[in-house]
Amino acid sequence: MMARTILKFPEDLRKKVEKVCEDIRKRDSSFAYEVDDNVIIFSDNKKQAFARGMWFRKNVSMRIKFEVVE
């Protein structure tokens, strides 16, 4: 079952978040995401989706909020 992590963040973090996603994608071909008003990361399951959201909060900015949906 596919799960999505929807990252929500202030506009001043947009370039940083998108750059991190690009860098991860270069190293990990299984990392899939899309950019619209928010950044949506696709994962194989809810556990992985939650872990990815927490990773972005811990390693990019605590100002990032996220929601996991199936």
Biopython code that builds the backbone (N, CA, C, O; Angstrom):
import numpy as np
from Bio.PDB.StructureBuilder import StructureBuilder

atoms = [
    (1, "MET", "N", (0.847, -1.183, 0.000)),
    (1, "MET", "CA", (0.000, 0.000, 0.000)),
    (1, "MET", "C", (0.894, 1.249, 0.000)),
    (1, "MET", "O", (1.818, 1.360, 0.806)),
    (2, "MET", "N", (0.617, 2.153, -0.883)),
    (2, "MET", "CA", (1.416, 3.376, -0.995)),
    (2, "MET", "C", (0.957, 4.400, 0.043)),
    (2, "MET", "O", (-0.239, 4.592, 0.266)),
    (3, "ALA", "N", (1.926, 5.045, 0.662)),
    (3, "ALA", "CA", (1.646, 6.125, 1.608)),
    (3, "ALA", "C", (2.363, 7.375, 1.125)),
    (3, "ALA", "O", (3.363, 7.303, 0.410)),
    (4, "ARG", "N", (1.835, 8.515, 1.529)),
    (4, "ARG", "CA", (2.445, 9.791, 1.139)),
    (4, "ARG", "C", (2.755, 10.615, 2.380)),
    (4, "ARG", "O", (1.986, 10.633, 3.341)),
    (5, "THR", "N", (3.879, 11.288, 2.343)),
    (5, "THR", "CA", (4.240, 12.263, 3.371)),
    (5, "THR", "C", (4.073, 13.631, 2.731)),
    (5, "THR", "O", (4.739, 13.950, 1.746)),
    (6, "ILE", "N", (3.194, 14.427, 3.288)),
    (6, "ILE", "CA", (2.980, 15.780, 2.771)),
    (6, "ILE", "C", (3.734, 16.737, 3.691)),
    (6, "ILE", "O", (3.373, 16.909, 4.855)),
    (7, "LEU", "N", (4.779, 17.354, 3.157)),
    (7, "LEU", "CA", (5.581, 18.301, 3.931)),
    (7, "LEU", "C", (4.989, 19.702, 3.777)),
    (7, "LEU", "O", (4.743, 20.167, 2.665)),
    (8, "LYS", "N", (4.770, 20.352, 4.895)),
    (8, "LYS", "CA", (4.265, 21.731, 4.905)),
    (8, "LYS", "C", (5.298, 22.583, 5.624)),
    (8, "LYS", "O", (5.778, 22.223, 6.699)),
    (9, "PHE", "N", (5.635, 23.719, 5.018)),
    (9, "PHE", "CA", (6.721, 24.527, 5.560)),
    (9, "PHE", "C", (6.564, 25.972, 5.114)),
    (9, "PHE", "O", (5.869, 26.253, 4.138)),
    (10, "PRO", "N", (7.215, 26.899, 5.835)),
    (10, "PRO", "CA", (7.193, 28.303, 5.415)),
    (10, "PRO", "C", (7.892, 28.474, 4.069)),
    (10, "PRO", "O", (8.797, 27.713, 3.727)),
    (11, "GLU", "N", (7.477, 29.450, 3.335)),
    (11, "GLU", "CA", (8.006, 29.679, 1.980)),
    (11, "GLU", "C", (9.524, 29.869, 1.970)),
    (11, "GLU", "O", (10.182, 29.500, 0.997)),
    (12, "ASP", "N", (10.086, 30.436, 3.036)),
    (12, "ASP", "CA", (11.535, 30.655, 3.050)),
    (12, "ASP", "C", (12.344, 29.356, 3.123)),
    (12, "ASP", "O", (13.560, 29.382, 2.934)),
    (13, "LEU", "N", (11.697, 28.234, 3.392)),
    (13, "LEU", "CA", (12.376, 26.935, 3.411)),
    (13, "LEU", "C", (12.227, 26.160, 2.099)),
    (13, "LEU", "O", (12.839, 25.105, 1.932)),
    (14, "ARG", "N", (11.425, 26.670, 1.175)),
    (14, "ARG", "CA", (11.104, 25.922, -0.046)),
    (14, "ARG", "C", (12.352, 25.468, -0.808)),
    (14, "ARG", "O", (12.481, 24.285, -1.124)),
    (15, "LYS", "N", (13.259, 26.378, -1.104)),
    (15, "LYS", "CA", (14.443, 26.006, -1.892)),
    (15, "LYS", "C", (15.292, 24.968, -1.160)),
    (15, "LYS", "O", (15.821, 24.047, -1.782)),
    (16, "LYS", "N", (15.423, 25.114, 0.142)),
    (16, "LYS", "CA", (16.214, 24.167, 0.931)),
    (16, "LYS", "C", (15.584, 22.770, 0.895)),
    (16, "LYS", "O", (16.288, 21.780, 0.698)),
    (17, "VAL", "N", (14.273, 22.687, 1.082)),
    (17, "VAL", "CA", (13.574, 21.401, 1.069)),
    (17, "VAL", "C", (13.680, 20.752, -0.309)),
    (17, "VAL", "O", (13.959, 19.558, -0.414)),
    (18, "GLU", "N", (13.462, 21.518, -1.342)),
    (18, "GLU", "CA", (13.547, 20.972, -2.694)),
    (18, "GLU", "C", (14.968, 20.495, -3.010)),
    (18, "GLU", "O", (15.139, 19.465, -3.663)),
    (19, "LYS", "N", (15.975, 21.222, -2.562)),
    (19, "LYS", "CA", (17.371, 20.832, -2.780)),
    (19, "LYS", "C", (17.677, 19.521, -2.068)),
    (19, "LYS", "O", (18.332, 18.647, -2.635)),
    (20, "VAL", "N", (17.209, 19.375, -0.830)),
    (20, "VAL", "CA", (17.428, 18.133, -0.088)),
    (20, "VAL", "C", (16.759, 16.972, -0.818)),
    (20, "VAL", "O", (17.352, 15.900, -0.939)),
    (21, "CYS", "N", (15.542, 17.167, -1.303)),
    (21, "CYS", "CA", (14.851, 16.119, -2.060)),
    (21, "CYS", "C", (15.638, 15.731, -3.311)),
    (21, "CYS", "O", (15.770, 14.547, -3.619)),
    (22, "GLU", "N", (16.150, 16.707, -4.019)),
    (22, "GLU", "CA", (16.947, 16.434, -5.220)),
    (22, "GLU", "C", (18.199, 15.626, -4.872)),
    (22, "GLU", "O", (18.549, 14.677, -5.574)),
    (23, "ASP", "N", (18.862, 16.008, -3.793)),
    (23, "ASP", "CA", (20.084, 15.315, -3.375)),
    (23, "ASP", "C", (19.786, 13.869, -2.979)),
    (23, "ASP", "O", (20.538, 12.961, -3.333)),
    (24, "ILE", "N", (18.696, 13.656, -2.247)),
    (24, "ILE", "CA", (18.321, 12.300, -1.857)),
    (24, "ILE", "C", (18.000, 11.477, -3.098)),
    (24, "ILE", "O", (18.418, 10.323, -3.202)),
    (25, "ARG", "N", (17.269, 12.056, -4.031)),
    (25, "ARG", "CA", (16.887, 11.347, -5.256)),
    (25, "ARG", "C", (18.115, 10.906, -6.057)),
    (25, "ARG", "O", (18.102, 9.837, -6.667)),
    (26, "LYS", "N", (19.159, 11.711, -6.059)),
    (26, "LYS", "CA", (20.390, 11.352, -6.769)),
    (26, "LYS", "C", (21.061, 10.135, -6.141)),
    (26, "LYS", "O", (21.661, 9.324, -6.847)),
    (27, "ARG", "N", (20.964, 10.001, -4.808)),
    (27, "ARG", "CA", (21.606, 8.892, -4.107)),
    (27, "ARG", "C", (20.715, 7.658, -3.985)),
    (27, "ARG", "O", (21.213, 6.540, -3.850)),
    (28, "ASP", "N", (19.396, 7.861, -4.032)),
    (28, "ASP", "CA", (18.452, 6.759, -3.809)),
    (28, "ASP", "C", (17.380, 6.785, -4.889)),
    (28, "ASP", "O", (16.476, 7.621, -4.859)),
    (29, "SER", "N", (17.484, 5.874, -5.833)),
    (29, "SER", "CA", (16.550, 5.870, -6.965)),
    (29, "SER", "C", (15.122, 5.511, -6.558)),
    (29, "SER", "O", (14.188, 5.746, -7.325)),
    (30, "SER", "N", (14.937, 4.942, -5.359)),
    (30, "SER", "CA", (13.578, 4.599, -4.915)),
    (30, "SER", "C", (12.852, 5.791, -4.290)),
    (30, "SER", "O", (11.655, 5.713, -4.015)),
    (31, "PHE", "N", (13.571, 6.896, -4.064)),
    (31, "PHE", "CA", (12.972, 8.085, -3.450)),
    (31, "PHE", "C", (12.186, 8.850, -4.512)),
    (31, "PHE", "O", (12.757, 9.381, -5.464)),
    (32, "ALA", "N", (10.868, 8.897, -4.332)),
    (32, "ALA", "CA", (10.008, 9.592, -5.298)),
    (32, "ALA", "C", (9.272, 10.721, -4.592)),
    (32, "ALA", "O", (8.794, 10.563, -3.469)),
    (33, "TYR", "N", (9.189, 11.858, -5.265)),
    (33, "TYR", "CA", (8.490, 13.013, -4.697)),
    (33, "TYR", "C", (7.965, 13.886, -5.818)),
    (33, "TYR", "O", (8.380, 13.765, -6.971)),
    (34, "GLU", "N", (7.043, 14.768, -5.459)),
    (34, "GLU", "CA", (6.579, 15.780, -6.404)),
    (34, "GLU", "C", (6.405, 17.083, -5.652)),
    (34, "GLU", "O", (6.199, 17.102, -4.439)),
    (35, "VAL", "N", (6.493, 18.161, -6.392)),
    (35, "VAL", "CA", (6.412, 19.496, -5.806)),
    (35, "VAL", "C", (5.179, 20.188, -6.358)),
    (35, "VAL", "O", (4.990, 20.263, -7.572)),
    (36, "ASP", "N", (4.340, 20.693, -5.464)),
    (36, "ASP", "CA", (3.265, 21.611, -5.847)),
    (36, "ASP", "C", (3.263, 22.698, -4.776)),
    (36, "ASP", "O", (4.311, 23.292, -4.521)),
    (37, "ASP", "N", (2.144, 22.978, -4.149)),
    (37, "ASP", "CA", (2.164, 23.948, -3.042)),
    (37, "ASP", "C", (3.005, 23.424, -1.886)),
    (37, "ASP", "O", (3.656, 24.191, -1.178)),
    (38, "ASN", "N", (2.981, 22.103, -1.704)),
    (38, "ASN", "CA", (3.784, 21.415, -0.699)),
    (38, "ASN", "C", (4.685, 20.431, -1.430)),
    (38, "ASN", "O", (4.634, 20.318, -2.654)),
    (39, "VAL", "N", (5.498, 19.730, -0.676)),
    (39, "VAL", "CA", (6.289, 18.633, -1.245)),
    (39, "VAL", "C", (5.639, 17.331, -0.783)),
    (39, "VAL", "O", (5.376, 17.147, 0.405)),
    (40, "ILE", "N", (5.387, 16.442, -1.722)),
    (40, "ILE", "CA", (4.769, 15.156, -1.415)),
    (40, "ILE", "C", (5.794, 14.066, -1.697)),
    (40, "ILE", "O", (6.310, 13.951, -2.809)),
    (41, "ILE", "N", (6.081, 13.264, -0.667)),
    (41, "ILE", "CA", (7.042, 12.169, -0.786)),
    (41, "ILE", "C", (6.264, 10.859, -0.783)),
    (41, "ILE", "O", (5.410, 10.641, 0.076)),
    (42, "PHE", "N", (6.556, 9.999, -1.730)),
    (42, "PHE", "CA", (5.867, 8.714, -1.856)),
    (42, "PHE", "C", (6.691, 7.621, -1.186)),
    (42, "PHE", "O", (7.904, 7.542, -1.375)),
    (43, "SER", "N", (6.018, 6.777, -0.398)),
    (43, "SER", "CA", (6.679, 5.697, 0.336)),
    (43, "SER", "C", (5.898, 4.406, 0.166)),
    (43, "SER", "O", (4.738, 4.413, -0.247)),
    (44, "ASP", "N", (6.550, 3.300, 0.490)),
    (44, "ASP", "CA", (5.912, 1.992, 0.364)),
    (44, "ASP", "C", (4.861, 1.731, 1.435)),
    (44, "ASP", "O", (3.904, 0.993, 1.199)),
    (45, "ASN", "N", (5.033, 2.338, 2.624)),
    (45, "ASN", "CA", (4.096, 2.091, 3.726)),
    (45, "ASN", "C", (4.073, 3.281, 4.679)),
    (45, "ASN", "O", (4.886, 4.198, 4.562)),
    (46, "LYS", "N", (3.133, 3.257, 5.625)),
    (46, "LYS", "CA", (2.969, 4.378, 6.562)),
    (46, "LYS", "C", (4.179, 4.546, 7.473)),
    (46, "LYS", "O", (4.561, 5.669, 7.804)),
    (47, "LYS", "N", (4.777, 3.434, 7.876)),
    (47, "LYS", "CA", (5.934, 3.510, 8.772)),
    (47, "LYS", "C", (7.086, 4.263, 8.099)),
    (47, "LYS", "O", (7.701, 5.141, 8.704)),
    (48, "GLN", "N", (7.366, 3.912, 6.853)),
    (48, "GLN", "CA", (8.429, 4.589, 6.107)),
    (48, "GLN", "C", (8.064, 6.059, 5.872)),
    (48, "GLN", "O", (8.925, 6.932, 5.980)),
    (49, "ALA", "N", (6.806, 6.334, 5.555)),
    (49, "ALA", "CA", (6.360, 7.710, 5.320)),
    (49, "ALA", "C", (6.533, 8.558, 6.572)),
    (49, "ALA", "O", (6.985, 9.700, 6.489)),
    (50, "PHE", "N", (6.178, 8.012, 7.727)),
    (50, "PHE", "CA", (6.330, 8.737, 8.987)),
    (50, "PHE", "C", (7.813, 8.986, 9.277)),
    (50, "PHE", "O", (8.196, 10.083, 9.684)),
    (51, "ALA", "N", (8.640, 7.965, 9.066)),
    (51, "ALA", "CA", (10.075, 8.111, 9.319)),
    (51, "ALA", "C", (10.684, 9.198, 8.430)),
    (51, "ALA", "O", (11.539, 9.964, 8.875)),
    (52, "ARG", "N", (10.247, 9.259, 7.192)),
    (52, "ARG", "CA", (10.764, 10.292, 6.293)),
    (52, "ARG", "C", (10.346, 11.683, 6.749)),
    (52, "ARG", "O", (11.149, 12.616, 6.701)),
    (53, "GLY", "N", (9.108, 11.834, 7.187)),
    (53, "GLY", "CA", (8.656, 13.122, 7.707)),
    (53, "GLY", "C", (9.464, 13.550, 8.922)),
    (53, "GLY", "O", (9.861, 14.709, 9.035)),
    (54, "MET", "N", (9.705, 12.608, 9.833)),
    (54, "MET", "CA", (10.501, 12.922, 11.021)),
    (54, "MET", "C", (11.943, 13.267, 10.643)),
    (54, "MET", "O", (12.552, 14.146, 11.251)),
    (55, "TRP", "N", (12.480, 12.582, 9.648)),
    (55, "TRP", "CA", (13.844, 12.872, 9.211)),
    (55, "TRP", "C", (13.933, 14.317, 8.722)),
    (55, "TRP", "O", (14.881, 15.025, 9.062)),
    (56, "PHE", "N", (12.961, 14.760, 7.931)),
    (56, "PHE", "CA", (12.983, 16.136, 7.433)),
    (56, "PHE", "C", (12.884, 17.131, 8.579)),
    (56, "PHE", "O", (13.567, 18.155, 8.559)),
    (57, "ARG", "N", (12.048, 16.853, 9.579)),
    (57, "ARG", "CA", (11.951, 17.757, 10.740)),
    (57, "ARG", "C", (13.275, 17.822, 11.498)),
    (57, "ARG", "O", (13.729, 18.902, 11.877)),
    (58, "LYS", "N", (13.881, 16.675, 11.712)),
    (58, "LYS", "CA", (15.112, 16.612, 12.505)),
    (58, "LYS", "C", (16.319, 17.171, 11.763)),
    (58, "LYS", "O", (17.141, 17.870, 12.355)),
    (59, "ASN", "N", (16.433, 16.870, 10.470)),
    (59, "ASN", "CA", (17.646, 17.188, 9.730)),
    (59, "ASN", "C", (17.575, 18.436, 8.858)),
    (59, "ASN", "O", (18.614, 18.971, 8.471)),
    (60, "VAL", "N", (16.381, 18.906, 8.541)),
    (60, "VAL", "CA", (16.263, 20.085, 7.679)),
    (60, "VAL", "C", (15.777, 21.280, 8.495)),
    (60, "VAL", "O", (16.440, 22.316, 8.538)),
    (61, "SER", "N", (14.619, 21.136, 9.142)),
    (61, "SER", "CA", (14.109, 22.238, 9.971)),
    (61, "SER", "C", (12.955, 21.752, 10.837)),
    (61, "SER", "O", (12.073, 21.031, 10.369)),
    (62, "MET", "N", (12.971, 22.152, 12.096)),
    (62, "MET", "CA", (11.860, 21.821, 12.988)),
    (62, "MET", "C", (10.602, 22.608, 12.621)),
    (62, "MET", "O", (9.524, 22.333, 13.148)),
    (63, "ARG", "N", (10.732, 23.576, 11.729)),
    (63, "ARG", "CA", (9.562, 24.348, 11.287)),
    (63, "ARG", "C", (8.752, 23.596, 10.240)),
    (63, "ARG", "O", (7.673, 24.041, 9.848)),
    (64, "ILE", "N", (9.273, 22.451, 9.782)),
    (64, "ILE", "CA", (8.534, 21.634, 8.814)),
    (64, "ILE", "C", (7.474, 20.830, 9.558)),
    (64, "ILE", "O", (7.766, 20.172, 10.557)),
    (65, "LYS", "N", (6.264, 20.890, 9.070)),
    (65, "LYS", "CA", (5.167, 20.059, 9.570)),
    (65, "LYS", "C", (4.904, 19.019, 8.511)),
    (65, "LYS", "O", (5.174, 19.241, 7.331)),
    (66, "PHE", "N", (4.374, 17.876, 8.928)),
    (66, "PHE", "CA", (4.065, 16.870, 7.916)),
    (66, "PHE", "C", (2.835, 16.067, 8.295)),
    (66, "PHE", "O", (2.440, 15.981, 9.458)),
    (67, "GLU", "N", (2.256, 15.491, 7.273)),
    (67, "GLU", "CA", (1.066, 14.657, 7.430)),
    (67, "GLU", "C", (1.296, 13.396, 6.591)),
    (67, "GLU", "O", (1.781, 13.469, 5.462)),
    (68, "VAL", "N", (0.942, 12.248, 7.158)),
    (68, "VAL", "CA", (1.053, 10.980, 6.435)),
    (68, "VAL", "C", (-0.345, 10.535, 6.053)),
    (68, "VAL", "O", (-1.235, 10.462, 6.900)),
    (69, "VAL", "N", (-0.539, 10.238, 4.770)),
    (69, "VAL", "CA", (-1.835, 9.766, 4.273)),
    (69, "VAL", "C", (-1.623, 8.534, 3.392)),
    (69, "VAL", "O", (-0.589, 8.381, 2.743)),
    (70, "GLU", "N", (-2.624, 7.670, 3.388)),
    (70, "GLU", "CA", (-2.569, 6.489, 2.525)),
    (70, "GLU", "C", (-3.416, 6.692, 1.306)),
    (70, "GLU", "O", (-3.498, 5.806, 0.456)),
]
sb = StructureBuilder()
sb.init_structure("model")
sb.init_model(0)
sb.init_chain("A")
sb.init_seg("    ")
for serial, (resi, resn, name, xyz) in enumerate(atoms, 1):
    if name == "N":
        sb.init_residue(resn, " ", resi, " ")
    sb.init_atom(name, np.array(xyz, "f"), 0.0, 1.0, " ", f" {name:<3s}", serial, name[0])
structure = sb.get_structure()
